[in-house]
Amino acid sequence: MEGNAMLVSRIRDENGVVRVVAREGTEAFVVKGADSLYALAMDCAATGQKLADRISGLGFGDAVDLARAYAEGRILSPIAHPDAGHLHLTGTGLTHLGSAATRDAMHANATEEMSDSMKMFRMGVEGGKPAAGQVGVQPEWFYKGTGAAVVAPGAPLVSPAFALDGGEEPELAGIYVIGPDGTPFRLGFALANEFSDHVTERQNYLFLAHSKLRPASFGPEIRLGDLPQDVAGTSRIIRDGTVIFDAPFLSGEANMSHTLANLEHHHFKYALFRQPGDVHVHMFGTATLSFAAGITTQAGDVFEIEAADFGLPLRNPLAIETGADTPTVVKSL
């Protein structure tokens, strides 16, 4: 294999067997002797070997048509934990230059000089890129769920019956495993759809936590290694075969008000998130939302997020849970 950054993914082959796939160009190949990217990453965390070197050392087998596998629904999330409860979906907001305007409009109060969103954004601009070895201001942070909330590329993102909205958030996510001694190790980065309920969030800033407890998707491929300084991608919504929203999204530190190191520090400073063996998918925020453009999503809409450095686009249709919002009954034991 020749090229630059290695891209890794997981598929089910035609016989239903899970395979780890890697490529450094247009051609993808099965990684020999590997059915779990998680196991490979944990082995590297224990030994100190680079994941790309480990994969190259195992060697490559049959060629894989990733586009065909995607079309046939055989693409899996690029990493999973054997116990879904040990994969954490989390994220940060107001981290990108330009991200404050929409949030400020959602949360502005005519009686206040500045919304909390704008205050948080300005804190990041002023203190989110500290000197090497220093700790900067902490970002907005939120929790989305465990591996139970992960949706594979191509599979539907389901908006619950009680939701007021189901909208995309095109982002980059850092993919991490926690080594045997509690050290976080970053595999690389992937496209992510940090699916959220923006109408609920707009009602009151304190509903942000509720609005984020939704499924999310990431992948299809993980770009191993470092993140480019300037990432330019596109976010689209396709309805009945017609593109109804098409906008650029920018990421990478050149377009952010925080360094990645600062965002990572303020996530992994908590011992809770340094439990050996856990997987973390941490989303870094966005400045692009169809909601801000006045788009109201509908069941059947397809979200498509792509960026050239990250391989296949991330596509997920929107589904809306049927039925009324009824009280959840808790029973006594």
DAUR-V706878 format. One record per backbone hydrogen bond with DSSP energy under -0.5 kcal/mol. CO is the residue of the C=O (numbers start at 1). NH is the residue of the N-H. Records with the same first field share a line. If there is no record, write none. Layout:
CO = NH, NH
This chain:
6 = 224
7 = 23
8 = 222
9 = 21
10 = 76
11 = 13, 19
13 = 16
17 = 13
19 = 11
20 = 31
21 = 9
22 = 29
23 = 7
24 = 4
27 = 24
28 = 64
29 = 22
30 = 32, 61
31 = 34
34 = 20
36 = 40
37 = 41
38 = 42
39 = 43
40 = 44
41 = 45
42 = 46
43 = 47
44 = 48
50 = 54
51 = 55
52 = 56
53 = 57
54 = 58
55 = 59
59 = 32
62 = 30
64 = 28, 66
65 = 69
66 = 70
67 = 71
68 = 72
69 = 74, 75
70 = 73
74 = 12
76 = 10
82 = 84
83 = 86
84 = 87, 147
86 = 279
87 = 147
88 = 90, 281
89 = 144, 145
90 = 283
91 = 142
93 = 140
95 = 257, 258
96 = 99
99 = 103
100 = 104
101 = 105
102 = 106
103 = 107
104 = 108
109 = 112
115 = 119
116 = 120
117 = 121
118 = 122
119 = 123
120 = 124
121 = 125
122 = 126
123 = 127
124 = 128
127 = 137
128 = 259
131 = 134
134 = 136
140 = 93
142 = 91
145 = 89
146 = 149
147 = 150
149 = 216
151 = 218
152 = 155
156 = 158
157 = 159, 319
158 = 160
159 = 321
160 = 163
167 = 196
169 = 171, 194
171 = 192
172 = 284
173 = 190
174 = 282
175 = 187, 188
176 = 280
177 = 179, 185
178 = 277
179 = 182
183 = 179
185 = 177, 187
187 = 225
188 = 175
189 = 223
190 = 173
191 = 219
192 = 171, 194
193 = 195, 217
196 = 167, 198
197 = 201
198 = 202
199 = 203
200 = 203, 204
201 = 204
204 = 207
205 = 208
207 = 211
208 = 212
209 = 213
210 = 213
211 = 197
212 = 214
216 = 151
217 = 193
221 = 223
222 = 8, 224
223 = 189
229 = 254
230 = 232
231 = 233, 251
232 = 308
233 = 249
234 = 306
235 = 247
236 = 304
237 = 239, 244, 245
238 = 302
239 = 242
242 = 239, 244
245 = 237
247 = 235
249 = 233
251 = 231
252 = 255
253 = 256
255 = 97
259 = 263
260 = 264
261 = 265
262 = 266
263 = 267
264 = 267, 268
265 = 269
267 = 270
269 = 271
270 = 273
271 = 274
274 = 276
275 = 278
278 = 178
279 = 88
280 = 176, 282
281 = 90, 283
282 = 174
283 = 92
288 = 170
289 = 293
290 = 293, 295
291 = 294
295 = 297
298 = 301
301 = 303, 318
302 = 238
303 = 316
304 = 236
305 = 314
306 = 234
307 = 310
308 = 311
313 = 315
314 = 305
315 = 154
316 = 303
317 = 157
318 = 300
319 = 159
324 = 326
327 = 329
328 = 330
329 = 331
